[in-house]
Amino acid sequence: MTEQDKVVRRAHDDHRLDRIERKIDQLSEAMIALARAEEKLMNIERNHMTTYDRLNRHSEKLDEVDNRLIIMEKTNAIVTKLWWIAISVAAASLGSHFISIGG
């Protein structure tokens, strides 16, 4: 092999190594980008789970409020019925009293 062939060969090898280095740099940049994307996805998933948990707690609270409301509606219905019974009894008593006075 002549000296000129060695120089050409070395230049060719250097060029090839430069291309390999560029490819390695591109691969490492791609790996870094993938790691960042994975971190973002993990943060999104964590935020999603936090929101999901909060919604579940709100749903449970709404269920508790709904149950209380049902109990209050029943209590209110009973109190309203007792109120109208008391009003009816009072009206009947007054009517009876006025009939007995007038009669």
Backbone as a ProteinNet text record, in pm:
[ID]
protein_1_A
[PRIMARY]
MTEQDKVVRRAHDDHRLDRIERKIDQLSEAMIALARAEEKLMNIERNHMTTYDRLNRHSEKLDEVDNRLIIMEKTNAIVTKLWWIAISVAAASLGSHFISIGG
[TERTIARY]
83.5	0	89.1	60.3	143.7	102.5	184.4	158.5	31.4	10.2	-109.4	-234.4	-226.6	-340.2	-371.8	-266.4	-285.7	-354.1	-316.3	-375.6	-522.4	-551.1	-689.2	-771.3	-711.2	-779.4	-806.1	-706.7	-721	-830	-833.3	-934.7	-1073.5	-1079.5	-1206.6	-1250.4	-1157.4	-1187.4	-1229.6	-1159.4	-1194.8	-1336.2	-1366.2	-1500.3	-1606	-1574.3	-1667.4	-1686.1	-1578.1	-1587.1	-1667.8	-1651.7	-1729.5	-1879.4	-1913.4	-2054.4	-2107	-2024.4	-2064.4	-2083.7	-1993.5	-2006.3	-2134.1	-2164.7	-2287.8	-2410.4	-2407	-2518.5	-2532.3	-2419.8	-2423.5	-2479.4	-2437.3	-2491	-2641.5	-2686.1	-2828.8	-2905.6	-2846.3	-2910.7	-2919.6	-2813.2	-2818.3	-2918.2	-2929.5	-3031.1	-3171.5	-3188.3	-3318.4	-3351	-3252.3	-3274.4	-3311.8	-3245.7	-3278.3	-3421.2	-3458.1	-3594.5	-3695.9	-3664.3	-3754	-3767.3	-3656.2	-3659.9	-3746	-3733	-3815.5	-3962.7	-3990.4	-4129.2	-4186.2	-4106.3	-4151.3	-4180	-4094.9	-4115.9	-4245.7	-4269.2	-4393.8	-4514.4	-4504.3	-4614.6	-4639.7	-4532.6	-4548.1	-4616.2	-4578.6	-4642.9	-4789.6	-4820.1	-4959.6	-5038.6	-4981.4	-5048.3	-5069.5	-4968.6	-4980.4	-5091.7	-5094.6	-5200.2	-5337.2	-5341.4	-5466.6	-5516.2	-5426.7	-5465.3	-5511.1	-5441.6	-5481.1	-5621.4	-5645.8	-5778.2	-5883.7	-5849.9	-5942.3	-5977	-5876.2	-5900.7	-5989	-5960.8	-6042.2	-6186.7	-6205.9	-6341.5	-6413.3	-6341.7	-6402.3	-6444.9	-6358.4	-6394.7	-6516.3	-6520.5	-6636.4	-6762.3	-6748.3	-6862.1	-6913.4	-6822	-6862	-6932.4	-6880.1	-6944.7	-7083.8	-7096.3	-7228.4	-7324.8	-7277	-7361.6	-7407.1	-7315.4	-7351	-7454.3	-7433.8	-7528.9	-7664.8	-7663.2	-7787.8	-7861.2	-7787.9	-7851.2	-7908.2	-7835	-7886.5	-8011.4	-8009.5	-8124.2	-8247.2	-8229.6	-8341.7	-8398.5	-8310.9	-8355.6	-8427.7	-8371.5	-8434.4	-8570.8	-8582.7	-8711	-8815.4	-8776.1	-8869.2	-8909.4	-8810.3	-8838.7	-8929.4	-8900.8	-8982.1	-9125.4	-9141.9	-9275.8	-9352.4	-9285.7	-9350.2	-9387.8	-9295.4	-9322.3	-9437.1	-9438.1	-9546.9	-9681.4	-9684.8	-9808.8	-9852.5	-9758.6	-9792.2	-9841.9	-9780.9	-9822.5	-9967.6	-9998.7	-10135.3	-10234.7	-10193.9	-10280.5	-10306.6	-10198.8	-10215.3	-10306.6	-10290	-10375.3	-10521.2	-10539.8	-10675.2	-10740.5	-10663.3	-10715.2	-10749.9	-10662.4	-10689.3	-10813.6	-10826.4	-10944.1	-11070.4	-11061.6	-11177.9	-11213.8	-11114.8	-11139.5	-11204.9	-11151.2	-11210	-11354.4	-11370.7	-11506.3	-11600.9	-11557.2	-11638.7	-11668.9	-11569.4	-11585.3	-11687.7	-11676.4	-11768.6	-11911.1	-11920.6	-12051.9	-12115.3	-12035	-12087	-12122.9	-12054.2	-12084.7	-12212.4	-12218.7	-12330.8	-12457.8	-12446.4	-12561.1	-12635.1
-115.9	0	123.7	215	334.9	435.3	532.8	637.5	714.3	738.1	810.5	726.8	597.6	510.2	512.6	517	523.4	653.4	763.2	894	894.7	840.1	833.8	745.6	634.6	541	606	678.4	746.6	854.2	928.3	1031.8	967.4	856	784.1	734.4	680.1	631.6	746.5	860.7	977.2	1025.8	1029.1	1070.5	973.8	847.5	745.3	758.7	781	799.4	924.7	1030.8	1152.4	1124.1	1048	1013.1	928.1	835.2	750.4	836.5	932.3	1021.7	1105	1155.5	1232.2	1146.6	1023.1	931.5	904.4	885.1	862.4	985.6	1105.8	1229.7	1239.9	1205.2	1209.1	1109.1	990.4	889.5	935.1	996.6	1043.6	1157.3	1246.4	1351.3	1290.9	1187.2	1120.2	1053.2	992.5	929	1032.3	1147.1	1254.7	1302.5	1319.4	1362	1257.8	1129.8	1024	1026.2	1049	1055.6	1173.3	1287.2	1403.9	1375.5	1312	1278.1	1180.9	1085.4	989.4	1059.6	1153	1229.1	1310.2	1371.9	1447.3	1354.8	1237.7	1142.2	1097.1	1077.1	1038.2	1149.5	1275	1387.7	1397.6	1376.3	1379.1	1268.4	1150.2	1038.1	1067.6	1126	1160.6	1264.1	1365.5	1466.3	1405.4	1313	1243.9	1166.2	1095.1	1017.7	1109.4	1222.6	1318.4	1371.4	1407.1	1456.8	1347.9	1226.4	1114.2	1092.3	1096.9	1080.6	1192.5	1315.8	1428.8	1413.9	1371.4	1351.8	1241.8	1137.6	1030.7	1082.2	1163.8	1219.9	1311.4	1391.6	1478.3	1395.1	1287.9	1199.9	1139.2	1097.1	1040.9	1146.5	1269.7	1377.5	1406.1	1405.5	1426.9	1316	1193	1082.2	1103.9	1149.8	1177.9	1289.8	1395.6	1507.2	1459.5	1376.4	1322.6	1240.5	1156.9	1076.5	1165.6	1268.9	1363.1	1432.9	1471.4	1539.8	1450.7	1324.2	1230.1	1221	1210.9	1204.4	1333.3	1448.4	1576.7	1590.4	1541.1	1546.3	1463.9	1346.2	1262.6	1331.4	1388.8	1459.4	1578.6	1652.2	1767.6	1726.4	1615.4	1566.5	1531.6	1467.4	1431.1	1556.4	1652.4	1776.2	1852.6	1855.8	1924.8	1858	1725.4	1653.8	1681.9	1679.3	1709.6	1853.5	1944.3	2084.7	2098.1	2033.3	2043.5	1972.6	1866.5	1800.9	1896	1963.3	2058.4	2173.7	2225.7	2333.9	2285.7	2162.4	2107.6	2089.9	2038.1	2019.9	2155.7	2253.5	2387.6	2447.1	2431.9	2484.6	2413.3	2282	2206.4	2247.8	2269	2313	2450.2	2542.3	2675.1	2667.8	2586.9	2572.1	2514.9	2414.5	2352.8	2450.7	2529.4	2630.7	2735.5	2784.4	2886.5	2830.7	2701.4	2640.4	2624.9	2585.3	2568.1	2700.7	2808.1	2941.6	2993.8	2974.1	3028.9	2947.5	2830.1	2744.1	2722.1
0	0	0	-88.5	-99.6	5.5	20.7	120	84.9	-41.6	-85.4	-57.5	-77.5	-47.1	102.3	183.5	328	367.4	305.7	335.4	294.6	177	129.2	222.5	257.9	349.2	483.6	537.9	666.4	657.1	546.7	525.9	519.3	448.7	439.5	577	655	790.1	880.9	869.3	950.5	917.1	789.5	746.2	800.8	792.8	842.5	993.3	1068.6	1212.9	1247.6	1169.1	1191.1	1175.1	1072	1051.6	1167.5	1214.1	1328.1	1452.7	1476.3	1591.7	1582.7	1462	1443.3	1473.4	1428.1	1453.5	1602.9	1669.9	1815.2	1885.6	1842	1899.9	1876.3	1757.2	1727.3	1812.8	1831.1	1915.3	2059.9	2111.2	2249.6	2265.3	2164.9	2169.1	2166.5	2086	2079.3	2212.4	2276.9	2406.6	2511.5	2507.5	2601.7	2577.8	2451.2	2418.2	2465.6	2448.9	2496.3	2648.4	2717.3	2863.5	2909.3	2841.9	2876.6	2849.2	2736.4	2703.1	2806	2847.2	2947.8	3079.9	3117.6	3240.9	3232.3	3115.9	3097.7	3107.6	3046.7	3054.3	3197.7	3272.1	3412.5	3491	3464.8	3532.1	3494	3367.6	3323.7	3392.9	3400.6	3466.9	3615	3678.5	3821	3840.4	3753.7	3761.9	3735.3	3641.6	3610.9	3733.1	3798.1	3916	4029.5	4046.3	4149.5	4121.6	3997.1	3958.9	3976.7	3938.7	3953.3	4100.1	4187.4	4330.4	4384.9	4341.6	4387	4341.1	4217	4166.8	4244.6	4279.4	4359.3	4496.3	4558.8	4689.7	4677.9	4571.3	4550.8	4526	4453.8	4427.9	4558.3	4644.5	4773.9	4858.4	4857	4932.4	4877	4743.6	4683.2	4723.2	4730.2	4774.8	4918.9	5005.5	5144.5	5152.7	5074.5	5073.5	5021.8	4919.4	4864.2	4969.1	5042.5	5147.9	5257.1	5296.5	5397	5346.2	5220.4	5161.7	5162.7	5133.2	5136	5276.9	5376.5	5516.3	5554.5	5512	5544.2	5475.8	5353.3	5284	5358.4	5406	5482.2	5611.5	5680.5	5805.2	5779	5672.5	5637.8	5605.5	5536.2	5503.1	5629.8	5724.9	5851.2	5929.2	5939.3	6012.8	5946.6	5814	5743.3	5773	5770.9	5803	5945.8	6040.1	6180	6193.3	6119.5	6122.2	6074.9	5963.8	5912.3	6004.1	6068.5	6168	6283.3	6329.9	6441.4	6399.8	6280.1	6230.3	6220.7	6170.8	6157.9	6294	6389.1	6525	6585.4	6567.1	6620.5	6555	6424	6353.9	6400.3	6416.5	6464.9	6606.9	6690.5	6828.3	6829.7	6747.9	6740.5	6687.3	6583.8	6528	6630.9	6701.3	6805	6915.6	6952.6	7058.8	7016.8	6891.6	6844.6	6829.2	6790.1	6776.9	6914.5	7015.1	7149.1	7212.7	7181.3	7234.4	7166.6	7038.7	6962.2	6976.2	7015.1	7008.1	7128.3
[MASK]
+++++++++++++++++++++++++++++++++++++++++++++++++++++++++++++++++++++++++++++++++++++++++++++++++++++++

